Amino acid sequence: MSVPTRSQIKIGAKVNIIQKQDQGSGELTQGKVERLLTKSPNHPHGIKVRLDSGEVGRVQSFDES
């Protein structure tokens, strides 16, 4: 499964991110995008974003709920 590109991620979108400390376990965190932090159009590990809760991580998928 490929990760979303920068153009697919919009401010306010519900996404699932993986935080740095959770990379080993693969635990995902859900939230709304506050800011896009990665400038390039794509990244092999996911576009880095800041959620409205202040958490930072790389987008793995869109939240389907």
Backbone as CSV, one residue per row, in Angstrom:
resi,resn,N_x,N_y,N_z,CA_x,CA_y,CA_z,C_x,C_y,C_z
1,MET,0.852,-1.191,0.000,0.000,0.000,0.000,0.887,1.240,0.000
2,SER,0.646,2.133,-0.937,1.465,3.334,-1.016,0.885,4.440,-0.130
3,VAL,1.768,5.341,0.284,1.346,6.460,1.134,0.827,7.595,0.259
4,PRO,-0.066,8.424,0.774,-0.611,9.542,-0.012,0.466,10.567,-0.370
5,THR,0.302,11.228,-1.516,1.210,12.294,-1.934,0.765,13.611,-1.314
6,ARG,1.624,14.624,-1.420,1.318,15.933,-0.825,0.043,16.537,-1.409
7,SER,-0.166,16.356,-2.708,-1.343,16.949,-3.358,-2.652,16.300,-2.901
8,GLN,-2.596,15.086,-2.360,-3.793,14.398,-1.883,-4.187,14.821,-0.471
9,ILE,-3.274,15.475,0.250,-3.512,15.825,1.650,-3.907,17.296,1.745
10,LYS,-5.041,17.560,2.325,-5.555,18.930,2.471,-5.619,19.316,3.944
11,ILE,-5.475,20.613,4.214,-5.637,21.123,5.575,-7.049,20.791,6.050
12,GLY,-7.153,20.253,7.264,-8.445,19.881,7.823,-8.864,18.452,7.522
13,ALA,-8.098,17.759,6.668,-8.431,16.368,6.331,-8.161,15.455,7.525
14,LYS,-8.992,14.430,7.696,-8.767,13.424,8.733,-7.788,12.395,8.178
15,VAL,-6.688,12.194,8.894,-5.646,11.278,8.432,-5.158,10.385,9.574
16,ASN,-4.442,9.339,9.205,-3.761,8.465,10.150,-2.273,8.687,9.963
17,ILE,-1.583,9.064,11.044,-0.139,9.305,10.973,0.600,8.301,11.850
18,ILE,1.877,8.142,11.536,2.754,7.377,12.415,3.775,8.361,12.973
19,GLN,3.865,8.424,14.296,4.807,9.312,14.952,6.161,8.634,15.067
20,LYS,7.213,9.420,15.222,8.570,8.900,15.292,8.713,7.796,16.342
21,GLN,8.175,8.017,17.539,8.335,7.042,18.619,7.514,5.773,18.386
22,ASP,6.568,5.802,17.442,5.722,4.639,17.169,6.144,3.858,15.928
23,GLN,7.251,4.221,15.315,7.667,3.554,14.091,7.945,2.071,14.314
24,GLY,8.455,1.709,15.473,8.734,0.309,15.771,7.481,-0.523,15.920
25,SER,6.471,0.041,16.587,5.230,-0.697,16.849,4.233,-0.570,15.697
26,GLY,4.351,0.486,14.908,3.413,0.708,13.811,2.093,1.309,14.246
27,GLU,2.020,1.789,15.504,0.781,2.373,16.024,0.464,3.685,15.298
28,LEU,-0.774,3.800,14.824,-1.203,4.991,14.103,-1.973,5.929,15.018
29,THR,-1.869,7.225,14.737,-2.589,8.263,15.465,-3.517,8.960,14.483
30,GLN,-4.774,9.162,14.862,-5.742,9.825,13.999,-5.881,11.286,14.391
31,GLY,-6.150,12.127,13.393,-6.385,13.540,13.667,-6.605,14.330,12.395
32,LYS,-6.812,15.635,12.578,-7.016,16.539,11.443,-5.736,17.306,11.162
33,VAL,-5.418,17.462,9.883,-4.200,18.145,9.459,-4.316,19.638,9.736
34,GLU,-3.337,20.167,10.468,-3.252,21.606,10.715,-2.262,22.252,9.748
35,ARG,-1.143,21.530,9.471,-0.089,22.111,8.634,0.706,20.993,7.952
36,LEU,1.040,21.218,6.691,1.918,20.306,5.957,3.355,20.726,6.209
37,LEU,4.205,19.801,6.612,5.590,20.137,6.941,6.583,19.710,5.856
38,THR,6.237,18.701,5.059,7.106,18.258,3.968,6.847,19.120,2.748
39,LYS,7.916,19.650,2.154,7.777,20.528,0.991,7.731,19.758,-0.327
40,SER,8.372,18.598,-0.382,8.426,17.845,-1.636,7.057,17.226,-1.958
41,PRO,6.793,16.942,-3.234,5.483,16.413,-3.629,5.194,15.011,-3.110
42,ASN,6.250,14.239,-2.785,6.046,12.914,-2.212,7.244,12.526,-1.367
43,HIS,7.051,11.503,-0.545,8.118,11.005,0.324,7.847,9.521,0.536
44,PRO,8.879,8.677,0.459,8.643,7.228,0.556,8.036,6.772,1.890
45,HIS,8.233,7.522,2.958,7.696,7.155,4.271,6.438,7.932,4.635
46,GLY,6.005,8.838,3.758,4.799,9.627,4.006,5.116,11.096,4.200
47,ILE,4.164,11.943,3.880,4.286,13.390,4.033,4.171,13.733,5.515
48,LYS,5.115,14.522,6.015,5.090,14.896,7.430,4.105,16.046,7.630
49,VAL,3.240,15.902,8.647,2.226,16.912,8.951,2.173,17.156,10.455
50,ARG,1.581,18.289,10.824,1.243,18.572,12.218,-0.270,18.505,12.317
51,LEU,-0.757,17.762,13.294,-2.198,17.663,13.526,-2.672,18.830,14.383
52,ASP,-3.983,19.059,14.413,-4.528,20.148,15.232,-4.285,19.918,16.719
53,SER,-3.943,18.684,17.109,-3.612,18.368,18.501,-2.152,18.677,18.819
54,GLY,-1.361,19.047,17.787,0.048,19.361,17.985,0.985,18.204,17.695
55,GLU,0.436,17.014,17.481,1.267,15.840,17.198,1.808,15.924,15.776
56,VAL,3.040,15.431,15.596,3.707,15.463,14.302,4.018,14.040,13.874
57,GLY,3.769,13.755,12.616,4.082,12.433,12.092,3.894,12.396,10.593
58,ARG,4.114,11.209,10.022,4.000,11.020,8.582,2.675,10.338,8.247
59,VAL,1.975,10.898,7.245,0.663,10.390,6.849,0.819,9.015,6.207
60,GLN,0.079,8.038,6.758,0.081,6.682,6.222,-1.185,6.414,5.407
61,SER,-2.300,7.031,5.811,-3.563,6.829,5.112,-4.560,7.903,5.546
62,PHE,-5.683,7.931,4.822,-6.774,8.812,5.190,-7.663,8.073,6.177
63,ASP,-8.220,8.778,7.144,-9.133,8.183,8.110,-10.480,7.967,7.419
64,GLU,-10.942,6.732,7.385,-12.173,6.388,6.670,-13.436,6.676,7.478
65,SER,-13.301,6.953,8.775,-14.503,7.173,9.598,-15.026,8.585,9.512
